[in-house]
Amino acid sequence: MKRVFKVALVAVCILFVGNFAKAQTKIGYINFGELVRNMPEFKTVQTSIESYQKQFVDQLTVMNNEYQQKGKEYQATQGSMTDAIRSAKQAELADIQKRMQDYNTDAQQKVDAKSNELIKPITDKAKAAVSQVAKAKGYTYVLDSSQGSPILVSPDGDDLMPAVKASLGLK
């Protein structure tokens, strides 16, 4: 009998602790990418990034035009070339192609770094607003519902987007 009583007492305690823990956890969600894109600072940053990226695109276009021109010249005169000249021209074309690939990789890394540098203050501001709203509304966790999120079903009341937009002064 004592054993049954102990088991029942432990079961009640576990049930009580489980309900207590469940009552304290409140989960909300927000589409963080949409929030950042709606911020007015984002449009300015996006314009700056596009301008920065255009410099690299223009240089790549010049390099590609050079490659195309030398490729046409090579094809037109290939039949009359000696083997030494032909292999030198092929090496020159391969070198131009490699320089274009290296430049493209380097340019992409620079654009990504510049983008991260410019967007960081905006995302920090958005995270602070989300954190402030979550704290004010008593949310323990806030999930990002953008880009293939694991959220399949959620009530409208847990979407923090309207409250965060109001906090940031966005429409």
Secondary structure, 3 states (H helix, E strand, C coil): CHHHHHHHHHHHHHHHHHHHHHHHCCEEEECHHHHHHHCHHHHHHHHHHHHHHHHHHHHHHHHHHHHHHHHHHHHHHHHHCCHHHHHHHHHHHHHHHHHHHHHHHHHHHHHHHHHHHHHHHHHHHHHHHHHHHHHHHCCCEEEECCCCCCCCCCCHHHECHHHHHHHHCCC
